[in-house]
Amino acid sequence: MMWAVWWVWIVAGFALGVLEVIAPGYIFLGFAIGAVVVGAGLGVGLLGGSLPALLLVFALASLAAWYGLRRTMGVRETQVKIWDRDINDN
């Protein structure tokens, strides 16, 4: 029943946060926020129960965090910069 321990979720969230620093791209940050939300819910006593229920909350919290990050941090309209003139052209 390691999944029902609140600090395991918090540690997993911080580990995913460290992984996000190593490989940036806002991919692991949503999962990290989801894991911390589940850990906080378990710690406060709002969550409890079976592994499928915790995984569902984790998935929904991660999806909401990812969507919130995309809305606040934004998606660049043009990910690839196309250069139409050279710096040496006058």
Rosetta constraint file for C-alpha pairs under 8 A:
AtomPair CA 1 CA 5 HARMONIC 7.45 0.50
AtomPair CA 2 CA 8 HARMONIC 7.25 0.50
AtomPair CA 3 CA 8 HARMONIC 7.02 0.50
AtomPair CA 3 CA 9 HARMONIC 7.45 0.50
AtomPair CA 3 CA 51 HARMONIC 6.70 0.50
AtomPair CA 4 CA 42 HARMONIC 7.31 0.50
AtomPair CA 4 CA 48 HARMONIC 6.89 0.50
AtomPair CA 4 CA 49 HARMONIC 7.45 0.50
AtomPair CA 4 CA 50 HARMONIC 7.88 0.50
AtomPair CA 4 CA 51 HARMONIC 7.66 0.50
AtomPair CA 5 CA 9 HARMONIC 7.23 0.50
AtomPair CA 5 CA 39 HARMONIC 7.75 0.50
AtomPair CA 5 CA 42 HARMONIC 7.25 0.50
AtomPair CA 6 CA 10 HARMONIC 6.58 0.50
AtomPair CA 6 CA 38 HARMONIC 7.62 0.50
AtomPair CA 6 CA 39 HARMONIC 4.47 0.50
AtomPair CA 6 CA 40 HARMONIC 6.78 0.50
AtomPair CA 6 CA 41 HARMONIC 7.84 0.50
AtomPair CA 6 CA 42 HARMONIC 5.13 0.50
AtomPair CA 6 CA 43 HARMONIC 5.21 0.50
AtomPair CA 7 CA 11 HARMONIC 6.03 0.50
AtomPair CA 7 CA 39 HARMONIC 6.26 0.50
AtomPair CA 7 CA 43 HARMONIC 7.73 0.50
AtomPair CA 8 CA 12 HARMONIC 6.10 0.50
AtomPair CA 8 CA 39 HARMONIC 7.30 0.50
AtomPair CA 9 CA 13 HARMONIC 6.07 0.50
AtomPair CA 9 CA 35 HARMONIC 5.33 0.50
AtomPair CA 9 CA 36 HARMONIC 6.12 0.50
AtomPair CA 9 CA 38 HARMONIC 6.60 0.50
AtomPair CA 9 CA 39 HARMONIC 4.69 0.50
AtomPair CA 10 CA 14 HARMONIC 6.30 0.50
AtomPair CA 10 CA 35 HARMONIC 6.33 0.50
AtomPair CA 10 CA 36 HARMONIC 4.90 0.50
AtomPair CA 10 CA 38 HARMONIC 8.00 0.50
AtomPair CA 10 CA 39 HARMONIC 5.20 0.50
AtomPair CA 10 CA 40 HARMONIC 7.46 0.50
AtomPair CA 11 CA 15 HARMONIC 6.09 0.50
AtomPair CA 12 CA 16 HARMONIC 6.15 0.50
AtomPair CA 12 CA 32 HARMONIC 7.24 0.50
AtomPair CA 12 CA 35 HARMONIC 6.59 0.50
AtomPair CA 12 CA 36 HARMONIC 7.86 0.50
AtomPair CA 13 CA 17 HARMONIC 6.16 0.50
AtomPair CA 13 CA 31 HARMONIC 7.18 0.50
AtomPair CA 13 CA 32 HARMONIC 4.08 0.50
AtomPair CA 13 CA 33 HARMONIC 6.44 0.50
AtomPair CA 13 CA 34 HARMONIC 7.43 0.50
AtomPair CA 13 CA 35 HARMONIC 4.84 0.50
AtomPair CA 13 CA 36 HARMONIC 5.22 0.50
AtomPair CA 14 CA 18 HARMONIC 6.23 0.50
AtomPair CA 14 CA 32 HARMONIC 6.47 0.50
AtomPair CA 14 CA 36 HARMONIC 7.78 0.50
AtomPair CA 15 CA 19 HARMONIC 6.22 0.50
AtomPair CA 15 CA 32 HARMONIC 7.64 0.50
AtomPair CA 16 CA 20 HARMONIC 6.17 0.50
AtomPair CA 16 CA 28 HARMONIC 5.80 0.50
AtomPair CA 16 CA 29 HARMONIC 6.78 0.50
AtomPair CA 16 CA 31 HARMONIC 6.97 0.50
AtomPair CA 16 CA 32 HARMONIC 5.06 0.50
AtomPair CA 17 CA 21 HARMONIC 6.49 0.50
AtomPair CA 17 CA 28 HARMONIC 6.68 0.50
AtomPair CA 17 CA 29 HARMONIC 5.77 0.50
AtomPair CA 17 CA 32 HARMONIC 5.57 0.50
AtomPair CA 18 CA 22 HARMONIC 6.43 0.50
AtomPair CA 19 CA 23 HARMONIC 6.05 0.50
AtomPair CA 19 CA 24 HARMONIC 8.00 0.50
AtomPair CA 19 CA 28 HARMONIC 6.85 0.50
AtomPair CA 20 CA 24 HARMONIC 5.00 0.50
AtomPair CA 20 CA 25 HARMONIC 7.20 0.50
AtomPair CA 20 CA 26 HARMONIC 6.96 0.50
AtomPair CA 20 CA 27 HARMONIC 7.13 0.50
AtomPair CA 20 CA 28 HARMONIC 5.23 0.50
AtomPair CA 20 CA 29 HARMONIC 5.91 0.50
AtomPair CA 26 CA 30 HARMONIC 6.83 0.50
AtomPair CA 26 CA 66 HARMONIC 7.58 0.50
AtomPair CA 26 CA 69 HARMONIC 7.54 0.50
AtomPair CA 27 CA 31 HARMONIC 7.43 0.50
AtomPair CA 27 CA 66 HARMONIC 7.71 0.50
AtomPair CA 28 CA 32 HARMONIC 6.09 0.50
AtomPair CA 29 CA 33 HARMONIC 6.16 0.50
AtomPair CA 29 CA 66 HARMONIC 7.56 0.50
AtomPair CA 30 CA 34 HARMONIC 6.18 0.50
AtomPair CA 30 CA 62 HARMONIC 4.91 0.50
AtomPair CA 30 CA 63 HARMONIC 6.90 0.50
AtomPair CA 30 CA 64 HARMONIC 7.93 0.50
AtomPair CA 30 CA 65 HARMONIC 5.03 0.50
AtomPair CA 30 CA 66 HARMONIC 4.66 0.50
AtomPair CA 30 CA 69 HARMONIC 7.65 0.50
AtomPair CA 31 CA 35 HARMONIC 6.14 0.50
AtomPair CA 31 CA 58 HARMONIC 7.88 0.50
AtomPair CA 31 CA 62 HARMONIC 4.95 0.50
AtomPair CA 31 CA 65 HARMONIC 7.85 0.50
AtomPair CA 31 CA 66 HARMONIC 7.89 0.50
AtomPair CA 32 CA 36 HARMONIC 6.25 0.50
AtomPair CA 32 CA 62 HARMONIC 7.55 0.50
AtomPair CA 33 CA 37 HARMONIC 6.11 0.50
AtomPair CA 33 CA 61 HARMONIC 7.38 0.50
AtomPair CA 33 CA 62 HARMONIC 6.36 0.50
AtomPair CA 33 CA 65 HARMONIC 6.46 0.50
AtomPair CA 34 CA 38 HARMONIC 6.29 0.50
AtomPair CA 34 CA 57 HARMONIC 7.97 0.50
AtomPair CA 34 CA 58 HARMONIC 5.16 0.50
AtomPair CA 34 CA 59 HARMONIC 7.03 0.50
AtomPair CA 34 CA 60 HARMONIC 7.69 0.50
AtomPair CA 34 CA 61 HARMONIC 4.65 0.50
AtomPair CA 34 CA 62 HARMONIC 4.21 0.50
AtomPair CA 34 CA 63 HARMONIC 7.89 0.50
AtomPair CA 34 CA 65 HARMONIC 6.90 0.50
AtomPair CA 35 CA 39 HARMONIC 6.12 0.50
AtomPair CA 35 CA 58 HARMONIC 6.07 0.50
AtomPair CA 35 CA 62 HARMONIC 7.58 0.50
AtomPair CA 36 CA 40 HARMONIC 5.96 0.50
AtomPair CA 37 CA 41 HARMONIC 6.06 0.50
AtomPair CA 37 CA 58 HARMONIC 7.55 0.50
AtomPair CA 37 CA 61 HARMONIC 6.95 0.50
AtomPair CA 38 CA 42 HARMONIC 6.14 0.50
AtomPair CA 38 CA 47 HARMONIC 7.51 0.50
AtomPair CA 38 CA 54 HARMONIC 7.07 0.50
AtomPair CA 38 CA 57 HARMONIC 6.82 0.50
AtomPair CA 38 CA 58 HARMONIC 6.02 0.50
AtomPair CA 38 CA 61 HARMONIC 7.95 0.50
AtomPair CA 39 CA 43 HARMONIC 6.02 0.50
AtomPair CA 40 CA 44 HARMONIC 6.06 0.50
AtomPair CA 41 CA 45 HARMONIC 5.98 0.50
AtomPair CA 41 CA 46 HARMONIC 5.02 0.50
AtomPair CA 41 CA 47 HARMONIC 5.17 0.50
AtomPair CA 42 CA 46 HARMONIC 6.07 0.50
AtomPair CA 42 CA 47 HARMONIC 4.88 0.50
AtomPair CA 42 CA 48 HARMONIC 6.13 0.50
AtomPair CA 47 CA 54 HARMONIC 7.62 0.50
AtomPair CA 48 CA 54 HARMONIC 7.37 0.50
AtomPair CA 49 CA 53 HARMONIC 6.69 0.50
AtomPair CA 49 CA 54 HARMONIC 7.29 0.50
AtomPair CA 50 CA 54 HARMONIC 6.50 0.50
AtomPair CA 51 CA 55 HARMONIC 6.05 0.50
AtomPair CA 52 CA 56 HARMONIC 6.09 0.50
AtomPair CA 53 CA 57 HARMONIC 6.36 0.50
AtomPair CA 54 CA 58 HARMONIC 6.04 0.50
AtomPair CA 55 CA 59 HARMONIC 6.00 0.50
AtomPair CA 56 CA 60 HARMONIC 6.15 0.50
AtomPair CA 57 CA 61 HARMONIC 5.93 0.50
AtomPair CA 58 CA 62 HARMONIC 5.94 0.50
AtomPair CA 59 CA 63 HARMONIC 6.06 0.50
AtomPair CA 60 CA 64 HARMONIC 6.11 0.50
AtomPair CA 61 CA 65 HARMONIC 6.02 0.50
AtomPair CA 62 CA 66 HARMONIC 6.01 0.50
AtomPair CA 63 CA 67 HARMONIC 6.08 0.50
AtomPair CA 64 CA 68 HARMONIC 6.02 0.50
AtomPair CA 65 CA 69 HARMONIC 6.03 0.50
AtomPair CA 66 CA 70 HARMONIC 6.16 0.50
AtomPair CA 67 CA 71 HARMONIC 6.20 0.50
AtomPair CA 68 CA 72 HARMONIC 6.07 0.50
AtomPair CA 69 CA 73 HARMONIC 5.51 0.50
AtomPair CA 69 CA 74 HARMONIC 7.39 0.50
AtomPair CA 70 CA 74 HARMONIC 5.04 0.50
AtomPair CA 70 CA 75 HARMONIC 6.42 0.50
AtomPair CA 71 CA 75 HARMONIC 7.79 0.50
AtomPair CA 85 CA 89 HARMONIC 6.83 0.50
